[in-house]
Amino acid sequence: MFNITGSKVLSAFILKKDYKRILIWIAILVILSFYVAKSFPSLYPTDMDAKAIVDTLANPAMIAMLGPYYGDTNSFQMGAIFSAEMLLFTALAVAIMNILLITRHTRKDEEEGRLELIRSLPVGKSAILFSTLSVYTVVNIVMGFLIGISLALAGIESMNWSGSILYGMTLSATGILFATTTSVFSQLTQTTRGTLGYSFSFLGFTYLLRAIGDINSEALSLISPLGLIMRTKTYVENVWWPILIVLALSVIIGYIAFRLNNIRDLNASFIPVKPGKKDASIFLQSPLGLAWRNQRGTIIGWAIGMMILGASYGSILGDVESFFSGNEMYQKLLEGIGGAGSMVEQFVVMLYAIIAMVGTVPVLQIILKLRHEEKRNRLEHILSRVVSRGKLIFSYVTLATITSLIMSFAGTFGLYSASASVATTHLKFSTMMKASLAYLPAIWVFMSITVLLLGMFPKAIKVIWVYLGLTFATIYFGGLLQLPEWVSNLTPFGHVQKIPMEDYNIISGIVLFAISISLILIGNIKYRTRNLEG
């Protein structure tokens, strides 16, 4: 039924093309899982500390955020605590990995014309999709085994081999499921942006469905793949049937992807693209207007996502205020933040760091879009008119700057709206907005580094994602891994004042702003003088 002629050669080609990305993803997931597991005994050295975290995990807000805790509430085991805190978030990272990599070899290659070249060779119509899913099925299984082995070797008594392997296989099954769902969306949509949009929307929907189900309805959680994988009860009962169901769903979804691939034409889709207007508006006839038109869907989608992210964090502030106050163990957990504020204030500081780093992603995407247009030879149509390179890059920088403001406001609005409805005493909106705006200079530094790379080292521009990933690991896991302060100072976010615990230091903001302006000017000069690359 499905012609997969040539899939063996294509699989080798995919591995050769992507082996660096695969190794980086696997290394990050394995190393992070191992070191976080190793740090747990020092985080919870006594039964009192373990009881505190177990009681916290039983709170409805924490269940909505992390999933249910299945361990014994009287006998505290590190494995059960580790699984409750880390399994869901690691599964989200695995899902993101598969969404990005599957999109790269399906819709993106098709959109850019590479699949047309491959299909002109003696290969079957289903060979490309079969090769992609086969390679990443193996990648997910290998990744799961390596994570399981690393956890078993962490030297924690309650994290035995059977539970560790199940933990890893749970992540493998999650990755395979999202690989197949992304392959379906790549058939339904006509653009890379559409495939990513639908795939990430599906991921967000499954997360919210699980959160609602874990609080109100077990049936809803079982409908959600993310809720289903939590029912493996890793390191407690070690149940395998949820993995079998997820894999069975993956087979069904994969079959649908192959069927859709077989009945559609190359470069076609099942969801029609809305035709544009016959005449462009005056605003669209400028570089800034064109940049906004190309990116508005991404910006609006990210703004909604930031609002939901802020609301999800804001919904647990009431429990933080009532439960965490005076808890010495949580003082230790948040000691990496520093300051002498209340538990709620320390928690808000951490939340704003996370919201700011997430909000940096769409800002960088806008600058990277300019590089994408350059590689596709689309800038020649613009620059052949009365448009300078300086004006072009200024338009994208302006849009990225406006986007950073939108993301800051959206995250703050979501956080404030949700926290105001659950907390007995909540921070003022002006205070929250001030805390959010304090991170803008740090976001602009990231933007300016991207502009500098665009002007001087365009082929290495994606290194900015590595820097942002290391920044997230440093800020978010710094206290957990007990990293020295100088490590956080290597990132712009390490120099932002911890509002509301600290007063805003305008000198620090001016320095970061001056650095960003300088890097943008240098990047602009280099961009105007270098050759455009096709």
C-alpha positions, 0 to 999 in steps of 0.5 A: 500500500505504501511505497517506501523504496529507497527509505534505507538510503534516505534514513542514512542521509537523515542521520548524516544531516542531523546527527549533531542536533540529535547528539546535542538534544540527547546529551542535554536531556541525559546530563540534565536528568542525571545531575538533577537526580544526583542533587535530590538527596542534598535537597531533601536530606531529612524526612521532614524535608521530604514530607514538606515537598510531598505535602506540597505536591499534593496541593491542587495547584502543584498537581495541575502544574506537575501532575499527581504524586503517586508515592506513599505519603508516609514513606518518602522515596526520592524516586517517587519525588523525582518522577513527580517533579521531573517526568512531565517537564522532561516529557515536554522537552522531548515533545518539543525536540520531536516537533522541531526535528520532524517538521524539519524533514517533512513540511520544511523540506517540502516548502523549500523544494528539497523534497521535489528534488528527492522525489525526482529520484527512484524513491517511493512516495512514502519513503521520505516520511517512513525514513523520518519516522523510522530514524526518530523512533530509533532516536527516541528509544535510544534517548529513553534507554540512555536516560534510564541507565543514567538515572539507575547509575545515579546511586539513589536507592529508590531509583532502581533499574526497573523504574529507571528504564520505565522512566526512560521508556515513558519519555520515548513513547511521548517522543514517538507520539508527538513525532507522529502527530507532527507528521500528520500536521505536516500533511494538513498544512502548507507551511512550516509555520503552520505545522509548528503552530498546530503541533505546539497548539496540540502540545499546549492543549494536551497539557491543559487537558491533563491539568484540568483532568488531574484536578477534576476528572481522571477521565480527562487526564486519560484522554490526554497523552501527557496525563496518560504517561503520568499513570505509569507511576514510575518508581512506585508501581511501575505500570507499563500499560499507559506506554502500550496505549501511547504506542498504539495511538502512535501507530494509528496516528502514523498510519493516518499520516501515511494515508494523507501523504499518499492522497495529496500532491506535493506542495499541497495541503488539506487546510487551505491557505487564505488568499491575500488581498488584491492590493497592498495597504500603504503600511504593507508597502514598507519593510516594517509593514511587510515584516509585521505581515509575515510575523503577525501570526507568530506574534499573536500566537506567542502573546496568547501563549505568554498570557496562558503561561503567566496565568498558569503560574499566577494560579498557584500564588495563593498556595505559595502564600499560604503553604510555603511561608516560613518553610525552611526547606523552600528557603533553601530551594530559592536561595539562589535567587537571593534577597530578603523578600517574602516567599511569594516575592521570591517565587515571583522573581523566579517566575519573571525570569522564566517568563522573560526567557520564554518571551525572548524566543519570539523576539529572536525569531523575528531577527532570524526571519531576516536570515531565513529570507536572505537564504531563500533569495527573497530579499533581492526583491526588496533591496532592488527597490528604494530600500537600504539594508540599514532600513531593512534591518532597522525594521526588523529590530523595531518589530522585535523591540515592540514584540518584547514589550508585547510579551512582557505585558501579556505575561504580566497580565496573565500572571496578575489576573490569575494571582488576583483571583487566588491570592489573599494578598497580591502584588500590585499590577504596577509592581509586577509590570515594573518587574517585567520591564526590568528584564527588557534590557536583558532581552534586548542584549540577546536581540543585539547579539543575534543582529551582530551574528547576522552581520558578522557570522550569519552561518553561526546565527543559530548559536544564539539558541544554545546561549539562550538554552544555557541561560535558562539552565543557569537561571532556572537550575542554578539554585538546584545545582548550586552553581556559583554566582559568577556563572549566572553573571555570564548571562544578561539575565544575571544582571537584572534586579530582583524586583519586588525584593530589590529596588530597580538599579537604573545603572544596570539597565543603562549598561545593558541598554548601551551594550545592546545599542552598540552591538546592534550598530556594529551588526548593522554596519557589518550587515550593510557591507557583507555579501548577501548569501543565497 
